Amino acid sequence: MEIPTDRSEYLPDFPFKATRAILVILGVCLLVYSVPVTGAFDQVDPVTRSTTVPLEYTTTGGETEYGAFDIQITTPTTGIATNGSVRIRMQTGWGNPYANTESPPRAPLEVAVVAAPTSWRPERAAREGTVLFANSSTYDQGEYATFERVLDLPASIAPNGIGPTEATLYYYAASNAGTTRFETLRTYTVYRPFWERPRAWGLFAAIVLLGTTLPTFSQPVRNRLAEPVKSYADRQWRQDLCSRAQTLDNEFDIDASAEGESPVVQSIQTAQRENLQDWSQRLEQFAVLNQTLSRLSFGELPVTRTEVQSLAAQTWTDNDTATANDLNDVLTGIDSGFDVRIRGQSYDGAKLLDKPLANFPSSKDDQLEQAATEINRFEEARTTVERWSQPSSNPPDSGKSKLAVRVDSQVVEPTAIWERLDTILTVGTLNQFCEQAKAVEDFAAQTEPLRSNSGSSHPLSAGQAQATTIENARNAVQEADIDGIEKAMVKAEAWVAEQELAETFTTTDLTHSSIDPTEVQNRLDQARATDDYTHIKSIRDEVMAQLDSTWQPSDLLSLTPTQFEEVLGQLYQKKGYDVQVTQQSGDRGIDAIARKGQRTIAIQAKRYDPNGAGNVSGPEVRNAIGSTVQEGADVCVVATSSGFTQDARRAAMETEGVEVQLLSGRDVIQKLSESQIPNPT
């Protein structure tokens, strides 16, 4: 059963911007649609209905005999009542004439044609229909009469608004034998000229007016215009909800009240607009319960349909959605069964729920709620256990469960978990089963890095650990010892961290760093002695972070000239200077200006390869000093990735009035490392 959940299901998506064009086109279509259909409607598509009506007559000898009137009614039209009119031909009469009889028998017959809206039932049409044609005559035997009429349909069933409507014609016949006929003659599509329908004219004028003015309305006006549409949608929504509620009344065998409506239907009819959403959700919950009841066969269930149906009906009458949900959960659980499959073996879990279901079905809310809660707990636990006990989808792990993990390239099964579950499902309780399912989840979460489908490569899985650690890990997995597994994983990670540090100390130049390998080793030994393996990883991370900010001689050569200028600027920014990198080019230009208070430093950067351009010369230093004087700076700094010639050092020492600082490649590396300037490469 589909329950309408929101008013928006009844609201059209009306584009205001396109309103003018849409409504004008609609008005034109209205005119075309309402034009009457013309044509020779009396010459095509004849339909003839024939019938007989018993009659009584007296012979010349004074005897009473019986015969039958013959009646034929022809409607030679297309089934369209153009201009609200239809044409019929009726022929009535009876028998063959007596030969040489001066006084043939006579009998009376009454016929009529009745019109009514097609939506009326025949019984109502017979009582309240409009008589369009009637005739009462007495006929000699062998006499026939023919009537042709153009019948105008009454205004009550002719269309007054747009478009056509439908009307049904019936024929009535009655004889002196007390026999009557009232049967359908034909159904007509009724048209009338547009100009004869005032309401249609009014609607057309309104559409044209709206199409002309509505797009220019302000938003508040549009909102007011939309309010009637929303009210209509709410009425339709309420009616549909009442209809769905009535359907559920019938499904739950609920008798209506003296007013003809159930309490739920009455509550929906009087509910506030803002509460319809809540009622929609309630009906949806009861519809789900009804579907569950309809689906169950009750053949092998421990309860009868009558008992459960009675409880469901009481729940519906009380509008108790919480109890309905609980009842649905219990029935769904019972229907799905309580078998548990673990690694190809099936267990009967029903005995775990014997106590919760002992009083089912019970009308006591607490007992039903407890039963639903216990079934839901069982379902969640069963889902967890069955999911992890399924065979692994990885070919290397074939034959093992999804819970198995990899230790030193070998797949190890947590056999203790499956043994405990076997015991619990044989002689255990529901609480024990749920607790063990939680243990399965905890084990799966803890060992995820060791599972081959996790996408990670943990050192313990690859065997990157000491032999004792690997052996302890295998035993911990088999025993499902989460603490032991965690300890083995941390020890393996710490062992890898120590190997990384040892390799780093061997291959890295630590001259310009503050790292003391001896001090680091002492810290590692102390952490290992106290089983603080997590701290070993922290020491590794700390050392690696320091090395990341330690510059090597080759690092300067990996920089572009622009990057070399930028890191020198960052060096002085670390010291509190406001640094501006200049856009001058050529060896005579200053690459950066650093200012702090009254002190100004002009920086000249020379990124030279010691094996290429060589050292900075004396003329280059003098040019830098001259540019510094032109900039009005106090200090001239010449920094290079290589070194300086003797002439360059002499030029710096002989300069007066300006402080000259020469920074060789080693000087720059030391300062960058001390200031922890990151390497952009």
C-alpha positions as CSV (number, residue, x, y, z in Angstrom):
1,M,0.0,0.0,0.0
2,E,1.5,3.3,-1.1
3,I,1.0,6.1,1.5
4,P,1.3,9.7,0.4
5,T,4.0,11.2,2.6
6,D,4.1,14.9,1.6
7,R,2.0,17.7,0.3
8,S,4.5,18.2,-2.5
9,E,3.1,15.0,-4.2
10,Y,0.0,17.0,-5.0
11,L,1.7,20.3,-5.9
12,P,2.5,20.8,-9.6
13,D,5.9,22.2,-10.4
14,F,4.6,25.5,-11.8
15,P,7.2,27.7,-13.6
16,F,6.1,31.3,-13.0
17,K,8.5,32.7,-15.6
18,A,6.7,30.7,-18.4
19,T,3.2,31.4,-17.1
20,R,2.2,34.0,-19.7
21,A,2.9,31.8,-22.7
22,I,1.5,28.6,-21.1
23,L,-1.8,30.2,-20.1
24,V,-2.3,32.0,-23.4
25,I,-1.8,28.7,-25.2
26,L,-4.1,27.0,-22.8
27,G,-6.8,29.6,-23.6
28,V,-6.5,29.0,-27.3
29,C,-6.7,25.2,-26.8
30,L,-9.8,25.8,-24.6
31,L,-11.6,27.5,-27.5
32,V,-10.6,24.7,-29.9
33,Y,-11.5,21.9,-27.5
34,S,-14.9,23.4,-26.9
35,V,-16.1,23.9,-30.5
36,P,-19.0,21.6,-31.2
37,V,-18.4,18.6,-33.5
38,T,-20.5,18.9,-36.7
39,G,-21.4,16.4,-39.4
40,A,-24.1,14.1,-40.7
41,F,-24.5,12.5,-37.3
42,D,-27.9,11.0,-38.3
43,Q,-26.5,8.9,-41.2
44,V,-23.6,7.0,-39.8
45,D,-22.8,4.3,-37.2
46,P,-26.3,3.1,-36.5
47,V,-26.8,1.1,-33.3
48,T,-30.1,-0.9,-32.9
49,R,-31.3,-2.4,-29.6
50,S,-34.2,-5.0,-29.8
51,T,-36.2,-6.4,-27.0
52,T,-39.6,-8.0,-26.3
53,V,-42.1,-7.3,-23.6
54,P,-44.8,-9.9,-22.6
55,L,-48.5,-8.9,-23.0
56,E,-52.0,-10.2,-22.4
57,Y,-54.9,-10.1,-24.8
58,T,-58.5,-11.5,-25.2
59,T,-59.5,-13.4,-28.2
60,T,-62.8,-13.1,-30.0
61,G,-63.9,-16.1,-28.2
62,G,-63.3,-14.4,-24.9
63,E,-60.2,-16.4,-24.0
64,T,-57.1,-14.8,-22.4
65,E,-53.9,-15.4,-24.4
66,Y,-50.3,-14.1,-24.1
67,G,-48.0,-12.6,-26.7
68,A,-45.0,-10.2,-26.8
69,F,-44.4,-6.7,-28.0
70,D,-41.4,-6.2,-30.3
71,I,-39.5,-3.0,-29.7
72,Q,-36.5,-1.7,-31.8
73,I,-34.6,1.5,-30.9
74,T,-32.1,2.8,-33.4
75,T,-29.6,5.5,-32.6
76,P,-28.0,6.4,-36.0
77,T,-25.3,8.6,-34.6
78,T,-21.6,8.6,-33.9
79,G,-22.1,8.6,-30.1
80,I,-21.6,12.3,-30.0
81,A,-24.4,14.6,-28.7
82,T,-23.6,17.7,-30.8
83,N,-25.2,20.8,-29.4
84,G,-26.6,18.7,-26.6
85,S,-29.0,16.8,-28.9
86,V,-29.4,13.2,-29.9
87,R,-31.7,11.5,-32.5
88,I,-33.5,8.2,-32.0
89,R,-35.9,6.1,-34.1
90,M,-38.3,3.7,-32.2
91,Q,-40.5,1.1,-33.7
92,T,-43.1,-0.8,-31.6
93,G,-45.8,-3.3,-32.4
94,W,-46.7,-7.0,-31.9
95,G,-47.5,-10.2,-33.7
96,N,-49.1,-11.1,-37.1
97,P,-52.7,-10.0,-37.9
98,Y,-55.5,-12.5,-37.7
99,A,-56.9,-13.4,-41.1
100,N,-60.4,-12.3,-41.8
101,T,-60.9,-10.9,-38.3
102,E,-63.0,-7.8,-37.9
103,S,-62.0,-7.2,-34.3
104,P,-58.3,-8.0,-33.8
105,P,-57.0,-8.2,-30.3
106,R,-55.6,-5.0,-28.7
107,A,-53.1,-4.4,-26.0
108,P,-51.6,-1.3,-24.3
109,L,-47.8,-0.4,-24.3
110,E,-45.9,2.4,-22.5
111,V,-42.4,3.3,-23.7
112,A,-40.0,6.1,-22.7
113,V,-36.4,7.3,-23.1
114,V,-34.6,8.5,-20.0
115,A,-31.3,10.4,-19.8
116,A,-28.9,10.5,-16.8
117,P,-25.2,11.3,-16.1
118,T,-23.0,8.3,-16.9
119,S,-21.7,8.4,-13.3
120,W,-25.1,7.4,-11.9
121,R,-26.0,3.8,-11.3
122,P,-29.0,2.5,-13.3
123,E,-31.1,2.3,-10.1
124,R,-30.6,6.0,-9.5
125,A,-31.2,6.8,-13.2
126,A,-34.5,5.0,-13.1
127,R,-35.6,7.1,-10.0
128,E,-34.1,10.5,-10.8
129,G,-33.3,10.5,-14.6
130,T,-34.9,13.0,-17.0
131,V,-37.6,11.6,-19.3
132,L,-36.8,12.8,-22.8
133,F,-39.6,11.0,-24.7
134,A,-42.7,9.0,-23.6
135,N,-45.6,7.4,-25.4
136,S,-48.6,5.3,-24.2
137,S,-50.6,3.6,-27.0
138,T,-52.9,0.7,-27.5
139,Y,-51.9,-1.5,-30.5
140,D,-53.9,-3.9,-32.6
141,Q,-52.4,-7.2,-33.3
142,G,-50.0,-6.7,-36.3
143,E,-49.9,-3.0,-35.9
144,Y,-46.6,-1.2,-35.6
145,A,-45.7,2.4,-34.9
146,T,-42.5,4.3,-35.6
147,F,-41.3,7.4,-33.8
148,E,-38.4,9.6,-34.8
149,R,-37.3,12.2,-32.3
150,V,-34.5,14.7,-31.8
151,L,-34.0,14.7,-28.0
152,D,-32.4,17.6,-26.2
153,L,-30.4,16.6,-23.2
154,P,-31.2,18.4,-20.0
155,A,-28.8,21.2,-18.8
156,S,-28.1,19.1,-15.6
157,I,-26.0,16.6,-17.6
158,A,-24.7,18.9,-20.4
159,P,-21.3,20.5,-19.9
160,N,-21.3,24.1,-18.5
161,G,-17.5,24.4,-18.2
162,I,-14.7,23.4,-20.5
163,G,-14.7,20.3,-22.6
164,P,-17.4,17.6,-23.0
165,T,-19.1,15.3,-20.5
166,E,-20.9,12.0,-20.8
167,A,-24.6,11.1,-20.6
168,T,-26.3,7.7,-20.8
169,L,-29.7,7.1,-22.4
170,Y,-32.0,4.3,-21.1
171,Y,-35.2,3.0,-22.6
172,Y,-38.2,2.0,-20.5
173,A,-41.1,-0.3,-21.6
174,A,-44.1,-1.6,-19.7
175,S,-47.1,-3.7,-20.8
176,N,-50.4,-4.8,-19.3
177,A,-48.8,-8.1,-18.3
178,G,-47.0,-6.3,-15.5
179,T,-43.5,-6.6,-17.1
180,T,-41.1,-3.7,-17.4
181,R,-37.8,-3.2,-19.1
182,F,-35.2,-0.5,-18.1
183,E,-32.0,-1.0,-19.9
184,T,-29.0,1.0,-21.3
185,L,-29.5,2.3,-24.8
186,R,-26.2,4.2,-25.4
187,T,-23.6,6.4,-23.8
188,Y,-23.0,9.8,-25.5
189,T,-20.2,12.3,-25.3
190,V,-22.0,15.6,-24.9
191,Y,-20.8,18.8,-26.5
192,R,-22.4,22.2,-26.4
193,P,-21.2,25.4,-28.2
194,F,-18.7,27.4,-26.3
195,W,-20.8,30.5,-26.4
196,E,-23.7,28.7,-24.6
197,R,-21.5,28.1,-21.5
198,P,-21.0,31.2,-19.3
199,R,-18.6,29.4,-16.9
200,A,-16.3,28.4,-19.8
201,W,-16.3,32.1,-20.9
202,G,-15.4,33.2,-17.4
203,L,-12.6,30.6,-17.2
204,F,-11.2,31.6,-20.6
205,A,-11.1,35.3,-19.5
206,A,-9.4,34.4,-16.2
207,I,-6.7,32.4,-18.0
208,V,-6.0,35.2,-20.4
209,L,-5.9,37.7,-17.6
210,L,-3.5,35.6,-15.5
211,G,-1.3,34.9,-18.5
212,T,-1.0,38.6,-19.1
213,T,-0.4,39.8,-15.5
214,L,0.9,36.9,-13.4
215,P,4.5,37.0,-14.5
216,T,4.7,40.6,-13.3
217,F,3.5,39.9,-9.8
218,S,5.8,40.4,-6.8
219,Q,6.9,37.4,-4.8
220,P,4.4,38.1,-1.9
221,V,1.6,38.1,-4.4
222,R,2.8,34.9,-5.9
223,N,2.9,33.3,-2.5
224,R,-0.7,34.4,-1.8
225,L,-1.8,32.9,-5.2
226,A,0.0,29.7,-4.3
227,E,-1.9,29.4,-1.0
228,P,-5.1,28.1,-2.5
229,V,-3.1,25.5,-4.4
230,K,-1.5,24.4,-1.2
231,S,-4.9,24.2,0.5
232,Y,-6.2,22.0,-2.3
233,A,-3.2,19.8,-2.0
234,D,-3.8,19.5,1.7
235,R,-7.4,18.5,1.1
236,Q,-6.4,15.9,-1.4
237,W,-3.7,14.6,0.9
238,R,-6.1,14.3,3.8
239,Q,-8.6,12.5,1.6
240,D,-6.0,10.0,0.4
241,L,-4.8,9.4,4.0
242,C,-8.4,8.8,5.1
243,S,-8.8,6.4,2.2
244,R,-5.7,4.5,3.1
245,A,-6.9,4.4,6.8
246,Q,-10.2,3.0,5.7
247,T,-8.4,0.3,3.7
248,L,-6.4,-0.6,6.8
249,D,-9.7,-0.7,8.8
250,N,-10.9,-3.3,6.4
251,E,-7.6,-5.2,6.5
252,F,-7.6,-5.3,10.3
253,D,-11.4,-6.1,10.5
254,I,-12.2,-2.9,12.4
255,D,-15.9,-2.0,12.7
256,A,-16.8,1.6,12.0
257,S,-18.4,3.8,14.7
258,A,-22.0,4.9,14.8
259,E,-21.0,7.8,12.5
260,G,-19.7,5.4,9.9
261,E,-16.0,6.1,10.3
262,S,-13.3,4.5,12.5
263,P,-11.6,6.5,15.2
264,V,-8.4,6.7,13.1
265,V,-10.2,8.1,10.1
266,Q,-12.0,10.6,12.4
267,S,-8.6,11.6,13.9
268,I,-7.1,12.2,10.4
269,Q,-10.1,14.3,9.4
270,T,-9.8,16.6,12.4
271,A,-6.0,16.7,12.4
272,Q,-4.1,20.0,11.9
273,R,-2.4,20.5,8.6
274,E,1.1,20.3,10.2
275,N,0.2,16.9,11.7
276,L,-0.6,15.2,8.4
277,Q,3.1,14.3,7.9
278,D,3.0,12.5,11.2
279,W,-0.2,10.6,10.3
280,S,1.4,9.7,7.0
281,Q,4.3,8.1,8.8
282,R,2.0,6.3,11.2
283,L,0.0,4.8,8.3
284,E,3.2,3.7,6.7
285,Q,4.2,1.8,9.8
286,F,0.8,0.0,10.0
287,A,0.9,-0.7,6.2
288,V,4.2,-2.5,6.7
289,L,2.7,-4.5,9.6
290,N,-0.3,-5.4,7.4
291,Q,2.1,-6.5,4.6
292,T,3.9,-8.7,7.0
293,L,0.7,-10.3,8.2
294,S,-0.4,-10.9,4.6
295,R,2.9,-12.5,3.8
296,L,3.1,-15.0,6.7
297,S,1.6,-18.4,6.1
298,F,1.5,-19.3,9.9
299,G,1.9,-22.9,8.8
300,E,4.9,-23.7,11.0
301,L,4.7,-20.7,13.4
302,P,4.0,-21.3,17.1
303,V,1.0,-19.0,17.0
304,T,-2.2,-18.7,15.0
305,R,-3.2,-16.0,12.6
306,T,-6.3,-15.2,14.7
307,E,-4.2,-14.4,17.8
308,V,-1.8,-12.2,15.9
309,Q,-4.6,-10.5,13.9
310,S,-6.4,-9.7,17.1
311,L,-3.3,-8.1,18.6
312,A,-2.6,-6.1,15.3
313,A,-6.2,-4.9,15.3
314,Q,-6.0,-3.7,18.9
315,T,-2.7,-1.9,18.0
316,W,-4.3,-0.2,15.0
317,T,-7.4,0.8,17.1
318,D,-5.2,2.3,19.8
319,N,-3.0,4.0,17.1
320,D,0.0,2.6,18.9
321,T,2.9,2.8,16.4
322,A,5.5,1.7,18.8
323,T,3.7,-1.6,19.5
324,A,3.1,-2.0,15.8
325,N,6.8,-1.7,15.1
326,D,7.6,-4.2,17.8
327,L,5.0,-6.6,16.5
328,N,6.3,-6.3,13.0
329,D,9.9,-6.9,14.2
330,V,8.8,-10.0,16.0
331,L,6.8,-11.4,13.1
332,T,9.6,-10.6,10.6
333,G,12.1,-12.4,12.9
334,I,9.9,-15.4,13.3
335,D,9.2,-15.5,9.6
336,S,12.9,-15.4,8.6
337,G,13.7,-18.2,11.0
338,F,16.6,-18.4,13.6
339,D,19.1,-20.7,11.8
340,V,22.7,-19.6,12.1
341,R,25.3,-20.8,9.6
342,I,28.9,-20.7,10.6
343,R,31.6,-22.0,8.3
344,G,29.3,-24.4,6.5
345,Q,27.6,-25.7,9.7
346,S,24.0,-24.8,10.6
347,Y,22.8,-24.2,14.1
348,D,19.3,-23.8,15.5
349,G,19.3,-20.4,17.3
350,A,15.6,-20.6,18.2
351,K,16.4,-22.0,21.7
352,L,18.2,-18.7,22.4
353,L,14.8,-16.9,22.1
354,D,12.6,-19.4,24.0
355,K,12.3,-17.1,27.0
356,P,11.6,-13.8,25.1
357,L,8.9,-15.5,22.9
358,A,7.4,-17.6,25.7
359,N,4.4,-15.2,26.1
360,F,4.0,-14.2,22.4
361,P,1.6,-13.0,21.3
362,S,0.9,-10.8,24.4
363,S,-0.9,-7.6,24.5
364,K,1.4,-6.3,27.2
365,D,3.5,-3.6,25.7
366,D,6.6,-4.4,27.9
367,Q,6.6,-8.1,26.9
368,L,6.1,-7.4,23.2
369,E,8.8,-4.7,23.3
370,Q,11.2,-7.1,25.1
371,A,10.5,-9.8,22.5
372,A,11.2,-7.3,19.6
373,T,14.4,-6.1,21.3
374,E,15.7,-9.6,21.8
375,I,14.9,-10.6,18.2
376,N,16.7,-7.5,16.9
377,R,19.7,-8.3,19.1
378,F,19.7,-11.8,17.7
379,E,19.4,-10.6,14.1
380,E,22.3,-8.2,14.5
381,A,24.5,-10.8,16.2
382,R,23.7,-13.4,13.6
383,T,24.4,-11.0,10.7
384,T,27.9,-10.2,12.2
385,V,28.8,-13.8,12.9
386,E,27.7,-15.1,9.5
387,R,29.4,-12.2,7.6
388,W,32.8,-12.9,9.1
389,S,32.5,-16.7,9.0
390,Q,32.0,-16.7,5.2
391,P,34.9,-17.9,3.1
392,S,37.4,-15.3,2.1
393,S,37.2,-14.0,-1.5
394,N,41.0,-13.8,-1.8
395,P,42.5,-16.7,-3.7
396,P,45.5,-16.9,-1.4
397,D,43.2,-17.2,1.6
398,S,40.9,-19.9,0.1
399,G,39.5,-22.3,2.7
400,K,39.8,-19.6,5.4
401,S,37.1,-17.3,6.8
402,K,37.0,-13.6,6.3
403,L,38.1,-13.2,9.9
404,A,41.4,-15.0,9.3
405,V,44.5,-12.7,9.3
406,R,48.0,-12.9,7.7
407,V,51.1,-13.3,10.0
408,D,54.5,-13.7,8.3
409,S,52.8,-14.4,5.0
410,Q,50.7,-17.3,6.6
411,V,46.9,-17.1,7.0
412,V,46.0,-17.8,10.6
413,E,42.4,-18.6,11.7
414,P,41.0,-17.4,15.1
415,T,39.9,-21.0,16.0
416,A,39.0,-20.0,19.6
417,I,36.2,-17.7,18.3
418,W,34.5,-20.5,16.3
419,E,34.9,-22.9,19.2
420,R,33.2,-20.5,21.6
421,L,30.3,-19.9,19.1
422,D,29.8,-23.6,18.7
423,T,29.5,-24.0,22.4
424,I,27.2,-21.0,22.8
425,L,24.8,-22.1,20.0
426,T,24.7,-25.6,21.6
427,V,24.2,-24.8,25.3
428,G,24.5,-21.0,25.7
429,T,22.2,-18.0,26.0
430,L,21.3,-15.1,23.8
431,N,23.4,-12.7,25.9
432,Q,26.4,-14.9,25.4
433,F,25.8,-15.1,21.7
434,C,25.5,-11.3,21.4
435,E,28.6,-10.8,23.5
436,Q,30.6,-13.2,21.3
437,A,29.3,-11.4,18.2
438,K,30.7,-8.1,19.7
439,A,34.0,-9.9,20.3
440,V,34.0,-10.9,16.6
441,E,33.6,-7.2,15.6
442,D,36.3,-6.1,18.0
443,F,38.7,-8.8,16.7
444,A,37.9,-7.8,13.1
445,A,38.5,-4.1,13.8
446,Q,41.8,-4.8,15.7
447,T,43.2,-7.1,13.0
448,E,42.1,-5.2,9.9
449,P,45.7,-4.1,9.1
450,L,46.7,-7.8,9.1
451,R,43.9,-8.8,6.6
452,S,45.1,-9.3,3.1
453,N,42.2,-7.4,1.6
454,S,42.6,-4.3,3.8
455,G,45.0,-2.7,1.3
456,S,47.7,-2.1,3.9
457,S,51.0,-3.9,4.4
458,H,51.6,-4.2,8.1
459,P,55.1,-5.3,9.1
460,L,53.7,-8.2,11.0
461,S,51.9,-9.5,7.9
462,A,55.2,-9.3,5.9
463,G,57.2,-10.9,8.7
464,Q,59.2,-7.8,9.5
465,A,59.5,-8.5,13.2
466,Q,61.6,-10.7,15.5
467,A,60.8,-14.5,15.5
468,T,59.4,-14.4,19.0
469,T,57.1,-11.6,18.1
470,I,55.8,-13.5,15.1
471,E,55.2,-16.7,17.1
472,N,53.4,-14.8,19.8
473,A,51.2,-13.1,17.2
474,R,50.2,-16.5,15.7
475,N,49.2,-17.8,19.1
476,A,47.3,-14.6,19.9
477,V,45.3,-14.8,16.7
478,Q,44.4,-18.5,17.3
479,E,43.3,-17.7,20.8
480,A,41.6,-14.5,19.7
481,D,43.7,-12.6,22.2
482,I,43.1,-9.0,21.1
483,D,45.6,-7.5,23.7
484,G,48.2,-10.0,22.6
485,I,47.7,-9.2,18.9
486,E,47.9,-5.5,19.6
487,K,51.1,-5.9,21.5
488,A,52.7,-8.0,18.7
489,M,51.6,-5.4,16.1
490,V,53.2,-2.5,18.1
491,K,56.4,-4.5,18.6
492,A,56.6,-5.2,14.9
493,E,56.1,-1.5,14.1
494,A,58.7,-0.5,16.7
495,W,61.2,-3.1,15.3
496,V,60.8,-1.6,11.8
497,A,61.2,1.9,13.3
498,E,64.5,0.9,14.8
499,Q,65.7,-0.5,11.5
500,E,64.8,2.7,9.7
501,L,66.7,4.8,12.2
502,A,69.8,2.6,12.0
503,E,69.8,2.9,8.2
504,T,69.2,6.7,8.4
505,F,72.2,7.2,10.7
506,T,74.4,5.2,8.4
507,T,73.4,7.0,5.1
508,T,72.8,10.6,6.3
509,D,75.3,13.4,7.0
510,L,74.3,14.7,10.4
511,T,77.0,17.4,10.6
512,H,74.6,20.3,10.3
513,S,71.9,18.8,12.4
514,S,71.3,18.7,16.2
515,I,70.7,15.0,16.1
516,D,73.0,12.9,18.4
517,P,72.9,9.2,17.3
518,T,74.3,8.1,20.7
519,E,71.6,10.0,22.6
520,V,68.9,8.6,20.3
521,Q,70.2,5.0,20.8
522,N,70.1,5.4,24.6
523,R,66.5,6.6,24.4
524,L,65.6,3.5,22.2
525,D,67.3,1.2,24.7
526,Q,65.4,2.7,27.6
527,A,62.0,2.4,25.8
528,R,62.7,-1.2,24.9
529,A,63.6,-2.1,28.5
530,T,60.3,-0.8,29.7
531,D,58.3,-2.4,26.9
532,D,57.3,1.1,25.7
533,Y,57.3,0.2,22.0
534,T,54.9,3.0,21.1
535,H,57.6,5.5,22.3
536,I,60.1,3.9,19.9
537,K,57.9,4.9,17.0
538,S,57.6,8.4,18.5
539,I,61.4,8.7,18.6
540,R,61.6,7.6,15.0
541,D,59.0,10.2,14.0
542,E,60.8,12.9,15.9
543,V,64.2,12.1,14.3
544,M,62.7,12.0,10.8
545,A,61.0,15.4,11.4
546,Q,64.4,16.9,12.4
547,L,66.0,15.4,9.4
548,D,63.4,16.8,7.1
549,S,64.5,20.3,8.2
550,T,68.2,19.6,8.0
551,W,69.9,20.7,4.8
552,Q,72.6,18.8,3.0
553,P,75.2,20.3,0.7
554,S,73.5,18.8,-2.3
555,D,70.2,20.4,-1.4
556,L,71.4,23.8,-2.4
557,L,72.3,22.6,-5.9
558,S,68.8,21.1,-6.3
559,L,67.3,24.6,-6.0
560,T,66.7,27.0,-8.9
561,P,68.2,30.5,-8.6
562,T,64.8,31.8,-7.8
563,Q,64.2,29.2,-5.1
564,F,67.7,30.0,-3.6
565,E,66.7,33.7,-3.3
566,E,63.4,32.7,-1.7
567,V,64.9,30.5,1.0
568,L,67.4,33.2,1.9
569,G,64.4,35.6,2.3
570,Q,62.7,33.0,4.5
571,L,65.9,32.8,6.6
572,Y,65.7,36.5,7.4
573,Q,62.0,36.5,7.9
574,K,62.6,33.9,10.7
575,K,64.8,36.5,12.3
576,G,62.0,39.1,12.3
577,Y,62.9,41.0,9.1
578,D,60.4,42.3,6.6
579,V,61.8,40.9,3.3
580,Q,61.0,42.1,-0.2
581,V,62.4,40.2,-3.1
582,T,63.4,42.6,-5.9
583,Q,62.7,42.3,-9.6
584,Q,66.1,43.5,-10.8
585,S,68.1,41.3,-13.1
586,G,71.8,40.8,-13.7
587,D,74.8,40.4,-11.4
588,R,74.7,44.1,-10.4
589,G,71.2,43.9,-8.9
590,I,70.2,43.3,-5.3
591,D,68.1,40.1,-5.0
592,A,66.3,41.0,-1.8
593,I,66.0,43.8,0.8
594,A,65.5,42.9,4.5
595,R,64.3,45.6,6.9
596,K,63.9,45.6,10.7
597,G,63.6,48.9,12.5
598,Q,66.5,51.2,11.4
599,R,68.5,48.3,10.0
600,T,68.4,47.5,6.3
601,I,70.2,44.5,4.7
602,A,70.8,44.1,0.9
603,I,71.1,40.4,-0.1
604,Q,72.9,39.2,-3.2
605,A,72.3,35.5,-4.0
606,K,74.8,33.5,-6.0
607,R,73.8,29.9,-6.7
608,Y,76.9,28.5,-8.2
609,D,77.9,24.8,-8.7
610,P,81.3,24.3,-7.1
611,N,82.2,22.0,-10.0
612,G,80.9,24.5,-12.5
613,A,81.0,28.3,-12.2
614,G,83.3,27.9,-9.1
615,N,83.6,30.4,-6.3
616,V,82.3,34.0,-6.1
617,S,85.1,36.5,-7.3
618,G,86.3,39.8,-5.9
619,P,84.6,42.0,-8.7
620,E,81.3,40.3,-8.0
621,V,81.6,41.2,-4.3
622,R,82.5,44.8,-5.1
623,N,79.5,45.1,-7.4
624,A,77.2,43.9,-4.7
625,I,78.7,46.4,-2.2
626,G,78.2,49.2,-4.8
627,S,74.5,48.2,-5.2
628,T,74.1,48.2,-1.5
629,V,75.3,51.7,-1.2
630,Q,72.9,52.8,-4.0
631,E,70.0,51.1,-2.1
632,G,71.0,53.0,1.1
633,A,71.4,49.7,3.0
634,D,73.5,49.2,6.1
635,V,74.6,45.7,5.5
636,C,75.6,43.8,2.3
637,V,75.1,40.1,2.4
638,V,76.6,37.9,-0.4
639,A,75.3,34.3,-0.1
640,T,76.4,31.5,-2.4
641,S,76.0,27.8,-2.7
642,S,79.8,27.4,-3.3
643,G,82.6,29.6,-1.8
644,F,84.6,32.8,-2.2
645,T,88.0,33.5,-3.7
646,Q,90.8,35.3,-1.7
647,D,90.2,38.5,-3.7
648,A,86.5,38.4,-2.7
649,R,87.3,38.0,1.0
650,R,89.9,40.8,0.7
651,A,87.3,43.1,-0.9
652,A,84.9,42.5,2.0
653,M,87.6,43.2,4.6
654,E,88.7,46.5,2.9
655,T,85.3,48.0,2.6
656,E,84.4,50.8,5.0
657,G,81.0,52.4,5.7
658,V,79.1,49.3,4.9
659,E,79.1,46.0,6.8
660,V,79.8,43.1,4.5
661,Q,78.9,39.5,5.3
662,L,80.0,36.6,3.1
663,L,78.0,33.4,3.5
664,S,79.5,30.3,1.9
665,G,77.5,27.2,1.0
666,R,78.3,25.6,4.4
667,D,77.3,28.8,6.2
668,V,74.0,28.9,4.4
669,I,73.3,25.2,5.1
670,Q,74.0,25.7,8.8
671,K,71.7,28.7,9.1
672,L,68.9,27.1,7.1
673,S,69.1,24.0,9.3
674,E,69.2,26.0,12.6
675,S,66.2,28.0,11.5
676,Q,64.4,24.9,10.2
677,I,63.6,26.4,6.8
678,P,61.8,23.7,4.7
679,N,63.4,22.5,1.4
680,P,61.0,23.5,-1.4
681,T,62.2,20.6,-3.5
